[in-house]
């Protein structure tokens, strides 16, 4: 084969090679999956420190009540700080109290500040469960961690999810260069779109819970911010909930005042004003006073702890309200003893009422005998 035929054959072979899915990695499922896994992990782990203000906002005509039926919807705004594996979150509650927590060395210290229904601030310490995830609520809002489901309830990053049992339906390189992964596991069916332009962070995800396939959740990043050179963070994420194909609610997570990979002052990772506060350790069922960093500084004494109900295992509930933070009810501090004069006054009032009642009875008896 010479001349034009050879050139034509070479051109055909070249065209087939370039147009083949293998040329773009589309034919090698394992390699594509590894690219998405490793790129996504590196992109998230490149965020060594982070601070932001965040809000969860009903969107596209959705009311707050509609949003709360579909999503976990804390009172906004909140704040988030992270340095390495240590992170702190501050969030208002509907009842007027404020919940703050710090996760450090695998334990979570929670401060609930007093408000209208809570007359005392309380401080507790316990080991968080997988449902809290590796980065708290923020990691879930930003599509850094994802719900697993009933069999192993918790929020895990993508690279952990594919270390657990799953069925891979599709992995492909799209014309947009995104990697699309479609898989099922005990929590339901997930689709992910990993965007190479932002180091393979999740640009979009869709989940259909295993417990109720009529529900569909779709999450899409509207805006990424290059918060530090070559380090990207989703700053606007839209969340959509549909039931039987009908849209029920739309919400957005919006980050502002974002700083990434800057020095983090030690005070940013402390619960404010806890020095000298009594802390209840739920794991060990003891209480003691702590310093400004939450470390024990005084003697510890046993305390009776009522842990309450176990974490709900219903996948539908967690899908609708993805990370409703579970904290055992704290035993309320004992009230101060009632002053002696209060008891004396109460006794005098009771004696007076008894005397009046007895006089009335005697008068009626005399009247009836007359």
C-alpha positions in Angstrom: 0.0 0.0 0.0 1.7 3.2 -1.2 0.8 6.8 -2.2 -2.7 8.1 -1.6 -4.0 4.8 -0.2 -1.3 4.8 2.5 -2.0 8.4 3.4 -5.7 7.7 3.5 -5.2 4.7 5.8 -2.9 6.7 8.1 -5.5 9.5 8.3 -8.2 7.0 9.0 -6.2 5.3 11.8 -5.3 8.7 13.3 -8.9 9.9 13.2 -10.1 6.6 14.9 -7.4 7.0 17.5 -8.3 10.6 18.3 -12.1 10.0 18.2 -12.0 6.8 20.2 -13.3 7.1 23.8 -10.0 5.6 24.9 -8.1 8.6 23.7 -10.0 10.8 26.2 -10.0 8.2 29.0 -13.7 7.4 28.3 -13.0 3.8 27.7 -11.1 3.1 30.9 -13.7 3.1 33.7 -11.2 2.4 36.4 -8.9 5.1 35.3 -11.7 7.7 35.0 -13.0 6.7 38.4 -9.6 7.1 39.9 -9.1 10.5 38.3 -12.4 11.8 39.8 -11.6 10.2 43.1 -8.0 11.5 43.4 -8.7 14.9 41.9 -11.7 15.5 44.2 -9.7 14.4 47.3 -6.8 16.7 46.4 -9.1 19.6 45.7 -10.8 19.4 49.1 -7.6 18.6 51.0 -6.0 21.7 49.4 -8.2 23.8 51.7 -6.0 23.8 54.8 -7.7 26.7 56.5 -11.1 28.3 55.8 -13.4 30.9 57.4 -16.7 32.1 56.1 -20.2 33.4 56.8 -23.0 31.3 55.3 -26.7 31.4 54.8 -29.3 28.9 53.7 -31.9 30.9 51.7 -35.3 29.8 50.2 -35.1 30.4 46.5 -37.3 30.7 43.4 -40.5 31.5 45.3 -40.0 28.7 47.9 -41.3 29.7 51.3 -39.4 28.9 54.5 -41.9 26.3 55.6 -41.6 24.5 52.2 -37.8 24.6 52.4 -37.8 23.1 55.9 -40.0 20.2 54.7 -37.3 19.2 52.2 -34.0 20.3 53.6 -32.2 20.8 56.9 -32.7 24.6 57.3 -30.9 26.2 60.2 -31.5 29.8 61.2 -29.1 32.0 59.2 -26.5 33.3 59.1 -23.9 31.1 60.6 -20.1 31.1 60.7 -17.5 28.4 60.0 -13.8 28.1 60.8 -11.5 25.2 59.9 -7.8 24.5 60.2 -6.6 21.1 59.3 -8.9 18.6 60.9 -10.1 21.0 63.6 -13.2 23.0 62.8 -15.8 25.2 64.5 -19.3 26.1 63.6 -21.7 28.7 65.0 -25.4 28.5 64.2 -28.5 30.2 65.7 -31.4 28.0 66.7 -35.1 28.7 66.0 -35.7 29.1 69.8 -33.4 32.1 70.1 -30.4 30.1 71.5 -27.1 29.8 69.7 -25.3 26.5 69.2 -21.6 26.4 68.7 -19.3 23.5 68.5 -15.7 22.6 68.0 -14.4 19.2 66.6 -10.9 18.4 67.8 -9.1 15.1 68.1 -12.1 13.1 67.1 -14.4 14.7 69.8 -17.0 17.4 69.6 -17.5 20.0 72.3 -20.9 21.7 72.1 -21.9 25.0 73.7 -25.5 25.9 73.8 -25.9 29.5 74.8 -28.9 30.5 76.9 -31.9 32.0 75.3 -35.7 32.3 75.9 -36.4 28.6 76.7 -32.9 27.8 78.1 -32.1 29.7 81.2 -28.6 28.3 81.5 -25.8 27.9 79.0 -24.6 24.3 78.7 -21.3 22.8 77.6 -20.9 19.1 76.7 -18.3 16.8 75.1 -18.8 13.5 73.3 -17.6 11.5 70.3 -19.5 12.5 67.1 -21.0 9.9 64.9 -20.5 9.5 61.1 -23.7 11.4 60.6 -21.8 14.6 61.5 -19.4 14.0 58.6 -15.8 15.0 58.3 -16.4 18.7 58.0 -19.7 19.3 59.7 -22.7 20.8 57.9 -20.6 23.0 55.7 -18.9 20.1 54.0 -22.3 18.7 53.1 -23.7 22.1 51.9 -20.7 22.5 49.6 -21.0 18.9 48.2 -17.7 17.8 49.8 -19.4 15.0 51.6 -22.5 12.9 50.8 -25.1 10.8 52.5 -24.5 7.1 52.7 -27.7 5.7 54.1 -29.5 3.2 56.3 -26.8 0.5 56.2 -24.0 2.8 57.4 -25.6 6.1 58.2 -23.3 9.0 57.8 -21.8 11.6 55.5 -18.6 10.7 53.7 -16.5 12.2 51.0 -16.6 10.5 47.6 -13.3 8.7 48.0 -14.7 7.0 51.2 -18.0 6.1 49.5 -16.3 4.1 46.8 -14.3 2.2 49.5 -17.6 0.8 50.6 -20.0 -1.6 48.7 -21.5 0.0 45.7 -22.7 -0.8 42.1 -21.2 1.3 39.4 -23.6 2.0 36.5 -21.8 4.6 34.5 -18.5 6.4 34.4 -17.8 8.5 31.4 -15.9 11.6 30.2 -18.4 14.1 28.8 -17.8 16.5 25.9 -17.6 19.2 28.5 -14.6 17.3 29.9 -16.5 16.6 33.2 -16.5 13.1 34.5 -19.9 11.7 35.1 -20.3 8.9 37.7 -23.6 7.1 38.3 -23.6 4.5 41.2 -25.9 2.9 43.7 -25.2 2.0 47.3 -27.2 1.3 50.5 -28.4 4.9 50.7 -29.8 5.1 47.2 -28.6 6.1 43.7 -26.2 8.9 43.2 -25.0 10.8 40.2 -21.9 13.0 40.3 -20.4 15.4 37.8 -16.7 16.2 38.5 -15.4 19.4 36.9 -11.7 19.4 35.9 -11.8 23.2 35.6 -12.1 23.4 39.4 -9.8 20.4 40.2 -12.6 17.8 40.0 -14.8 19.3 42.7 -18.4 18.1 42.4 -20.2 20.6 40.1 -23.6 18.8 40.3 -25.1 15.8 42.0 -28.4 14.0 42.0 -29.6 11.5 44.6 -32.7 9.3 44.8 -33.0 7.8 48.3 -33.2 4.0 48.6 -36.2 4.3 51.0 -38.4 6.3 48.6 -37.6 6.5 44.9 -40.3 9.1 44.3 -38.0 11.7 45.8 -35.2 13.3 43.9 -32.7 15.8 45.2 -30.5 17.8 42.9 -27.6 20.0 44.0 -25.7 22.2 41.6 -22.9 24.7 42.2 -23.9 28.1 40.7 -20.6 29.8 41.5 -17.1 28.6 42.3 -14.6 31.1 43.8 -10.8 30.8 43.4 -10.3 31.7 47.0 -6.5 31.1 46.9 -4.3 30.4 43.9 -5.6 27.2 42.2 -7.8 26.5 45.3 -11.6 26.6 44.5 -14.6 26.7 46.8 -18.3 26.6 45.9 -19.8 29.9 47.1 -23.3 29.5 45.8 -25.0 26.1 45.7 -28.6 25.5 44.6 -30.6 22.6 46.1 -33.7 21.3 44.5 -36.3 18.7 45.8 -38.8 17.0 43.6 -41.5 14.4 44.4 -42.9 12.3 41.6 -41.5 14.8 39.1 -43.0 17.8 40.7 -40.7 20.5 42.2 -41.4 21.0 45.9 -38.7 23.4 47.0 -35.6 25.2 46.0 -32.9 26.6 48.4 -29.5 28.0 48.1 -26.4 28.0 50.3 -24.4 31.2 50.0 -20.9 31.8 51.3 -19.6 35.3 52.0 -16.6 36.8 53.8 -14.6 33.7 52.6 -10.9 33.4 53.3 -8.9 30.3 52.5 -5.4 29.1 53.4 -4.5 32.1 55.6 -3.1 31.9 59.1 -5.8 30.9 61.5 -5.7 32.6 65.0 -6.0 30.1 67.9 -9.0 32.1 69.2 -11.0 31.3 66.0 -11.0 27.6 67.0 -12.1 28.1 70.6 -15.6 28.3 72.0 -15.9 31.8 73.4 -16.1 32.4 77.1 -16.0 28.8 78.4 -13.0 29.2 80.7 -14.2 28.1 84.2 -17.4 26.6 82.8 -18.5 23.1 83.9 -18.5 20.6 81.0 -20.4 17.3 80.9 -18.5 14.5 79.2 -21.1 12.2 77.9 -18.7 9.4 76.9 -17.3 9.1 80.4 -20.3 10.3 82.3 -18.4 12.8 84.4 -18.3 16.6 84.7 -15.5 19.0 85.3 -14.4 22.6 84.7 -12.5 23.6 81.6 -10.0 26.2 80.4 -10.4 28.5 77.4 -9.4 25.7 75.1 -11.9 23.3 76.6 -9.4 21.2 78.4 -10.1 19.9 81.9 -8.6 22.0 84.7 -10.5 20.8 87.8 -11.4 17.6 89.5 -14.1 15.5 87.8 -17.2 14.1 89.4 -19.6 11.4 88.2 -22.9 12.6 86.6 -26.0 10.8 85.6 -26.5 11.1 81.9 -29.7 10.5 80.0 -28.6 9.8 76.4 -32.1 10.0 75.0 -33.3 8.1 71.9 -30.7 6.7 69.5 -29.9 8.4 66.2 -32.8 7.7 63.8 -31.8 5.2 61.1 -34.6 6.1 58.6 -32.8 7.0 55.3 -35.8 9.1 54.1 -35.6 11.3 57.2 -31.9 11.9 56.8 -32.3 12.5 53.1 -35.0 15.1 53.7 -33.1 16.7 56.7 -29.5 15.6 55.8 -27.6 16.5 58.9 -30.0 17.4 61.7 -27.4 17.5 64.4 -28.0 14.9 67.1 -27.0 15.9 70.6 -28.2 14.0 73.7 -30.3 16.2 76.0 -28.1 17.8 78.7 -29.1 17.3 82.3 -30.1 20.7 83.5 -28.0 22.3 86.3 -29.6 22.0 89.7 -31.6 25.0 90.9 -30.3 27.0 93.9 -32.0 26.0 97.2 -35.2 27.9 98.0 -34.6 30.5 100.8 -36.1 29.6 104.2 -38.3 32.7 104.3 -40.1 31.5 101.2 -41.1 28.3 102.9 -42.2 30.2 106.0 -44.3 32.6 104.0 -45.9 29.7 102.1 -46.7 27.9 105.4 -48.3 31.1 106.8 -50.4 31.6 103.7 -51.6 27.9 103.9 -52.4 28.3 107.6 -54.4 31.5 106.9 -56.4 29.8 104.1 -57.1 26.8 106.2 -58.3 29.0 109.1 -60.6 30.9 106.7 -62.0 27.7 105.3 -62.6 26.2 108.7 -64.4 29.4 109.9 -66.7 29.3 106.8 -67.5 25.7 107.4 -68.4 26.3 111.1 -70.6 29.3 110.2 -72.6 27.2 107.7 -73.0 24.4 110.3 -74.4 26.9 112.9 -76.7 28.4 110.4 -78.1 25.0 109.5 -78.7 24.1 113.1 -80.5 27.3 113.9 
